[in-house]
């Protein structure tokens, strides 16, 4: 306390929580859902999805998952965090 007011900014370390992880995993499995609903069997797109996107040990899956988590973290914080409101306090 300095002069009757607080001297710290109450910022959360993890502002977004688990929402980016949920959105990232949902978006990553959307091509698998589309290929299954389309009913194509043995096609090039479905094989690519099964090999690279659904297989969690694939480097494409891991890279896309990390990229989606980073994107949704920045997106969610950009929408929910208002710096002008925080500066007024």
C-alpha positions in Angstrom: 0.0 0.0 0.0 1.3 3.4 -0.9 -0.9 6.4 -0.2 -4.0 4.3 0.4 -3.9 2.6 -3.0 -2.5 -0.7 -4.1 0.7 -0.7 -6.2 0.3 -4.0 -8.1 -1.6 -5.1 -11.1 -3.7 -8.2 -10.5 -2.9 -10.0 -13.8 -3.4 -13.8 -14.3 -0.4 -15.8 -15.5 -2.6 -18.0 -17.6 -5.4 -15.7 -18.8 -6.9 -18.1 -21.3 -7.0 -21.2 -19.2 -7.8 -24.5 -21.0 -10.0 -23.0 -23.7 -7.2 -22.9 -26.4 -6.4 -26.6 -25.8 -10.1 -27.5 -26.2 -10.6 -25.3 -29.3 -7.3 -26.6 -30.8 -8.2 -30.3 -30.4 -11.7 -29.7 -31.7 -10.4 -28.0 -34.8 -7.7 -30.6 -35.3 -10.3 -33.4 -35.5 -12.7 -31.6 -37.7 -11.1 -33.0 -41.0 -11.5 -36.5 -39.6 -15.2 -35.9 -38.9 -15.7 -34.5 -42.4 -14.0 -37.4 -44.1 -16.0 -39.9 -42.1 -19.3 -38.2 -42.8 -18.5 -38.0 -46.5 -18.1 -41.8 -46.5 -15.0 -41.9 -48.7 -13.0 -45.0 -48.0 -9.4 -45.4 -49.0 -9.2 -42.0 -50.7 -6.2 -39.8 -50.6 -7.7 -37.2 -48.3 -8.9 -39.7 -45.7 -5.6 -41.5 -45.7 -3.8 -38.2 -45.2 -6.1 -37.3 -42.3 -5.6 -40.8 -40.7 -1.9 -40.8 -41.2 -1.0 -37.3 -40.2 -3.8 -35.6 -38.3 -5.4 -38.3 -36.2 -2.1 -40.1 -35.3 -1.0 -38.2 -32.2 2.6 -39.3 -32.7 2.9 -37.7 -36.1 5.0 -34.5 -36.4 2.2 -32.9 -38.4 -0.3 -33.5 -35.7 2.0 -32.1 -33.0 3.0 -29.1 -35.0 -0.6 -28.2 -35.9 -1.7 -28.8 -32.3 0.9 -26.4 -30.9 0.2 -23.8 -33.5 -3.5 -23.9 -32.9 -3.0 -23.6 -29.1 -0.8 -20.6 -29.6 -3.2 -19.0 -32.0 -6.2 -19.5 -29.8 -4.3 -18.3 -26.7 -3.5 -15.0 -28.4 -7.0 -14.8 -29.9 -8.8 -15.4 -26.6 -6.6 -13.1 -24.6 -7.0 -10.4 -27.3 -10.8 -10.6 -27.0 -11.1 -10.9 -23.2 -8.3 -8.6 -21.9 -9.0 -4.9 -22.1 -5.8 -2.9 -21.4 -7.7 0.4 -21.1 -9.9 -1.0 -18.4 -6.9 -2.4 -16.5 -5.1 1.0 -16.8 -8.0 2.8 -15.1 -7.8 0.7 -12.0 
